[in-house]
């Protein structure tokens, strides 16, 4: 995937601010400091477009990034940071739940977990939430450069078991430092978008046939 255009569009706090151009959207979720901003910058070939912060919990909105005029990455607030006020967490929860359940343009979720550690309770809860809603999920194990490649399978096995990964959900090892997993993740994104588009066309054709009948 060659990225020729990438831009930050809006920090949205509710549906009235979401883009209305109908482009497919991919949500990025994960704990604070798991590397969402670094992954976004690497995927979009833009240093500093998604701002990384040394202060966990800083992102408190849904941040939209448009790529090649063909899709949006939607960066979610990081979860699992204790110092964020309870009232703000509740606001996040309502905003996130509403988006995940109701946003028609959402195609699937990319959930980031740190490959060095077993998934946290928040990681498990987030994945379970997506399962309950019926959202396809790509699990990205970040910071792959921080452990030896020979230890990846062992760590991936733990992540797969702890999340109780569905058979059609993928795990990709990623490193924003080396670029490991970047091409694989873009390939997975494009494959899933094609499948979603084909499914939508098929559903529209079925609806048309029913109306004609």
Order of alpha helices (4+ residues) and beta strands (2+ residues): beta-beta-alpha-beta-beta-alpha-beta-alpha-beta-alpha-beta-alpha
